[in-house]
Amino acid sequence: MDPELRSIMERVDRVENKSFVSLYEHAPAELHAGSYEKDGVSVGWLASYEDAGFSAISNLDAAPDPDAALREIIEMLKKEGVKVIGLDDHPDMDPAISPEWLADRGFKPDFHEQIWWRPLDEIESRPDPEGVRIERATLADRDTFARVLNEGFGAGRHAGLGPAFAAVIGKEGWLHYIVYVDDEPGAAAAMFIDEGVADCFVASTRPAARRRGAQTALIIRRMRDGREAGCDIATAQSVTDNASPRNFERRGFRPLYRRTIYARRLEN
């Protein structure tokens, strides 16, 4: 990787880590979220949402003894009620922590994730589609935001994902959005800003509101807001098997790196 892209990758990774820490620090106690760091290894969890992307270990190879660190982390997470834990093969991961190493310790490939980036020097001017209106979410919108985000992701009504993101509405660095489609809440998204990076963190659309251009409108709106906030680049994360990669590519985002998220079920 050339020096410019490496610098961008390091900045994007730092901002992503900060966003997760902020998310978990502000989560209500009933969502059973938290974070932990030791010997350079970071762990964040959201026990109320069973997803390996939201309860995950980072930089495990920084530990003097990765096996011992993994055992300690797993025991701690079991006590916190976490049911699944993730670990990704970041490009900087020590090759010793290989797919075979992970498989021997109970981890299986769960999904692939593409990290995107683009400069915010020029942003297309495009009106929102007919019948589509984007509003900044406020504290009064927390329940609506949480409900729409969960429904768009196919999560259960009481899953912790939506409430966790709703809990950081109005917190430092965060911007939240609700898209109204024909005057009904149809999509939701969040963005985290730090170090000049506009991280288009999470977005989902309710099934009834799909194919109306909500996600494209959200990408453009967040880029504009990021630039107005002084950001010089935008970033996003997407799985590789839905429409998100195409949406980001069409809006000028470039691949930065790709990672596989490995998951392990935790049995009590």
C-alpha positions as CSV (number, residue, x, y, z in Angstrom):
1,M,0.0,0.0,0.0
2,D,1.4,3.4,-1.0
3,P,2.2,5.9,1.8
4,E,-0.9,8.1,1.1
5,L,-3.3,5.2,1.2
6,R,-1.7,3.9,4.4
7,S,-2.0,7.3,6.1
8,I,-5.7,7.3,5.1
9,M,-6.2,3.8,6.3
10,E,-4.7,4.6,9.7
11,R,-6.8,7.7,10.1
12,V,-10.0,5.9,9.0
13,D,-9.3,3.0,11.4
14,R,-8.7,5.4,14.3
15,V,-12.0,7.2,13.7
16,E,-13.9,3.9,13.4
17,N,-12.5,2.8,16.7
18,K,-13.4,6.1,18.4
19,S,-16.9,5.8,17.0
20,F,-17.4,2.4,18.6
21,V,-16.0,3.5,21.9
22,S,-18.4,6.5,21.9
23,L,-21.3,4.2,20.9
24,Y,-20.7,1.8,23.8
25,E,-19.9,4.5,26.4
26,H,-23.2,6.1,25.9
27,A,-25.4,3.0,25.6
28,P,-28.0,2.6,28.3
29,A,-27.2,-0.1,30.9
30,E,-30.1,-2.3,29.7
31,L,-28.3,-2.7,26.3
32,H,-25.4,-4.5,28.0
33,A,-22.6,-2.7,26.1
34,G,-19.0,-2.0,27.0
35,S,-15.4,-1.7,25.9
36,Y,-12.1,-2.9,27.3
37,E,-8.4,-2.5,26.4
38,K,-5.3,-4.3,27.6
39,D,-1.8,-4.7,26.1
40,G,-3.0,-2.9,22.9
41,V,-5.9,-5.3,22.4
42,S,-9.3,-3.7,22.2
43,V,-12.7,-5.3,22.7
44,G,-16.2,-3.7,22.3
45,W,-19.5,-5.4,22.8
46,L,-23.2,-5.0,22.5
47,A,-24.7,-8.1,24.1
48,S,-28.2,-7.0,23.2
49,Y,-27.5,-7.4,19.5
50,E,-26.1,-10.7,18.3
51,D,-23.8,-9.6,15.5
52,A,-20.0,-10.3,15.2
53,G,-19.5,-6.8,13.7
54,F,-20.7,-5.2,16.9
55,S,-19.1,-7.4,19.5
56,A,-15.5,-7.7,18.3
57,I,-11.9,-8.0,19.2
58,S,-9.3,-5.7,17.5
59,N,-5.5,-6.0,17.4
60,L,-5.4,-9.4,19.1
61,D,-1.9,-9.8,17.6
62,A,-0.6,-7.0,19.9
63,A,-1.0,-9.2,23.0
64,P,2.2,-10.9,24.3
65,D,0.3,-14.2,24.2
66,P,-2.7,-14.0,21.9
67,D,-4.1,-17.4,23.1
68,A,-4.1,-16.3,26.7
69,A,-5.6,-12.9,25.8
70,L,-8.3,-14.6,23.8
71,R,-9.2,-17.0,26.7
72,E,-9.4,-14.0,29.1
73,I,-11.6,-12.0,26.8
74,I,-14.0,-14.9,26.1
75,E,-14.5,-15.5,29.8
76,M,-15.1,-11.8,30.4
77,L,-17.6,-11.6,27.6
78,K,-19.5,-14.7,28.7
79,K,-20.1,-12.9,32.1
80,E,-21.3,-9.9,30.2
81,G,-23.9,-12.0,28.4
82,V,-22.3,-11.8,24.9
83,K,-23.4,-14.7,22.6
84,V,-21.2,-14.1,19.6
85,I,-17.8,-12.5,19.2
86,G,-16.1,-11.3,16.0
87,L,-12.5,-10.9,14.9
88,D,-11.4,-9.6,11.5
89,D,-8.3,-10.2,9.3
90,H,-7.2,-6.6,9.0
91,P,-4.4,-6.1,6.5
92,D,-2.0,-5.3,9.3
93,M,-2.8,-8.4,11.3
94,D,0.1,-10.7,12.1
95,P,0.0,-13.6,9.5
96,A,0.3,-16.0,12.4
97,I,-3.3,-15.2,13.2
98,S,-4.4,-17.0,10.0
99,P,-7.7,-18.5,9.0
100,E,-6.4,-21.9,10.2
101,W,-5.4,-20.4,13.6
102,L,-8.9,-18.9,13.9
103,A,-10.6,-22.1,12.9
104,D,-8.7,-24.0,15.5
105,R,-10.1,-21.7,18.1
106,G,-13.7,-22.0,17.0
107,F,-14.0,-19.0,14.6
108,K,-15.7,-19.3,11.2
109,P,-16.0,-16.8,8.4
110,D,-19.2,-14.8,8.9
111,F,-19.2,-12.0,6.3
112,H,-16.9,-9.9,4.1
113,E,-16.7,-6.2,4.6
114,Q,-15.4,-3.5,2.2
115,I,-13.9,-0.3,3.6
116,W,-14.4,2.7,1.3
117,W,-13.1,6.2,1.1
118,R,-13.3,9.3,-1.1
119,P,-12.1,12.9,-0.9
120,L,-14.7,15.6,-0.2
121,D,-13.4,18.1,-2.7
122,E,-16.3,17.9,-5.2
123,I,-19.7,16.5,-4.3
124,E,-22.4,16.1,-6.9
125,S,-25.5,18.4,-6.8
126,R,-28.6,16.2,-7.0
127,P,-32.1,16.8,-5.7
128,D,-33.7,14.2,-3.5
129,P,-36.0,11.8,-5.3
130,E,-39.7,12.7,-5.5
131,G,-41.5,11.9,-2.2
132,V,-38.2,11.5,-0.3
133,R,-37.3,14.0,2.5
134,I,-34.3,13.8,4.8
135,E,-34.5,15.3,8.3
136,R,-31.8,15.5,11.0
137,A,-32.9,13.4,13.9
138,T,-33.2,15.0,17.3
139,L,-33.7,13.7,20.8
140,A,-37.4,13.6,20.2
141,D,-36.9,11.2,17.3
142,R,-35.0,8.6,19.3
143,D,-37.7,5.9,19.3
144,T,-38.5,6.4,15.6
145,F,-34.9,6.3,14.7
146,A,-34.3,3.1,16.7
147,R,-37.4,1.4,15.2
148,V,-36.5,2.3,11.6
149,L,-32.9,1.3,11.9
150,N,-33.8,-2.1,13.4
151,E,-36.5,-2.8,10.9
152,G,-34.2,-1.9,8.0
153,F,-31.6,-4.4,9.2
154,G,-34.2,-7.1,9.8
155,A,-33.4,-7.0,13.5
156,G,-36.0,-7.8,16.2
157,R,-38.1,-5.1,17.7
158,H,-36.1,-5.2,20.9
159,A,-32.6,-5.7,19.4
160,G,-30.0,-3.3,20.9
161,L,-28.7,-2.0,17.6
162,G,-31.3,0.8,17.0
163,P,-31.5,1.9,20.6
164,A,-27.6,2.0,20.9
165,F,-27.4,4.4,17.9
166,A,-30.4,6.4,19.1
167,A,-28.6,6.9,22.4
168,V,-25.8,8.9,20.8
169,I,-28.2,11.4,19.1
170,G,-26.8,14.8,20.0
171,K,-23.5,13.5,21.4
172,E,-20.2,14.9,20.3
173,G,-19.2,13.9,16.8
174,W,-22.5,12.3,15.8
175,L,-25.1,13.3,13.2
176,H,-28.3,11.3,12.7
177,Y,-30.8,11.2,9.9
178,I,-34.3,10.0,9.2
179,V,-35.6,9.7,5.7
180,Y,-39.3,10.2,5.2
181,V,-40.7,8.4,2.1
182,D,-44.2,9.7,1.2
183,D,-44.2,11.3,4.7
184,E,-43.6,8.0,6.5
185,P,-40.3,7.2,8.3
186,G,-38.6,4.9,5.8
187,A,-34.8,5.0,6.4
188,A,-32.3,5.9,9.0
189,A,-28.6,6.6,9.1
190,A,-25.8,7.9,11.3
191,M,-22.5,9.6,10.7
192,F,-19.5,10.1,13.1
193,I,-17.0,12.9,12.5
194,D,-13.5,13.1,13.9
195,E,-10.0,13.9,12.6
196,G,-11.4,15.4,9.4
197,V,-13.1,12.0,8.5
198,A,-16.9,11.8,7.9
199,D,-17.6,8.2,8.7
200,C,-20.9,7.2,7.1
201,F,-21.4,4.6,9.8
202,V,-24.7,2.9,9.5
203,A,-27.8,3.1,7.4
204,S,-30.9,1.0,6.7
205,T,-34.2,1.2,4.8
206,R,-37.4,-0.4,5.8
207,P,-38.6,-2.9,3.2
208,A,-41.7,-0.9,2.3
209,A,-39.5,2.1,1.5
210,R,-36.9,0.4,-0.7
211,R,-36.1,1.3,-4.3
212,R,-37.0,4.9,-3.8
213,G,-33.5,6.3,-3.7
214,A,-33.2,6.8,0.1
215,Q,-29.7,5.4,0.5
216,T,-28.3,7.4,-2.4
217,A,-29.8,10.6,-0.9
218,L,-28.3,9.7,2.5
219,I,-24.9,9.2,1.1
220,I,-24.9,12.6,-0.7
221,R,-26.4,14.4,2.3
222,R,-23.8,13.0,4.7
223,M,-21.0,13.9,2.4
224,R,-22.2,17.5,2.2
225,D,-22.7,17.7,5.9
226,G,-19.2,16.2,6.5
227,R,-17.6,18.8,4.2
228,E,-19.5,21.6,5.9
229,A,-18.1,20.3,9.2
230,G,-14.6,20.6,7.9
231,C,-13.9,17.0,6.8
232,D,-11.6,16.4,3.9
233,I,-12.5,12.7,3.4
234,A,-15.5,10.4,3.8
235,T,-15.4,6.7,4.7
236,A,-17.9,3.9,4.9
237,Q,-18.1,0.2,5.6
238,S,-20.4,-2.2,3.6
239,V,-20.9,-5.9,3.3
240,T,-20.1,-7.2,-0.2
241,D,-23.3,-9.0,-1.0
242,N,-26.0,-6.3,-1.2
243,A,-26.6,-3.0,-3.1
244,S,-24.3,-0.9,-0.8
245,P,-21.1,-1.4,-2.8
246,R,-22.7,-0.3,-6.0
247,N,-24.3,2.7,-4.2
248,F,-20.9,3.9,-2.8
249,E,-19.0,3.3,-6.1
250,R,-21.6,5.4,-8.0
251,R,-21.0,8.2,-5.5
252,G,-17.3,8.2,-6.1
253,F,-16.1,6.1,-3.2
254,R,-13.0,4.0,-3.7
255,P,-12.0,0.7,-2.1
256,L,-9.5,1.1,0.7
257,Y,-9.2,-2.4,2.0
258,R,-11.4,-5.5,2.5
259,R,-11.6,-7.7,5.6
260,T,-13.3,-10.9,6.6
261,I,-15.2,-10.9,9.9
262,Y,-14.8,-14.3,11.7
263,A,-17.4,-15.2,14.3
264,R,-17.4,-17.6,17.3
265,R,-20.5,-18.5,19.3
266,L,-19.9,-18.3,23.1
267,E,-21.5,-21.0,25.1
268,N,-22.1,-20.5,28.8
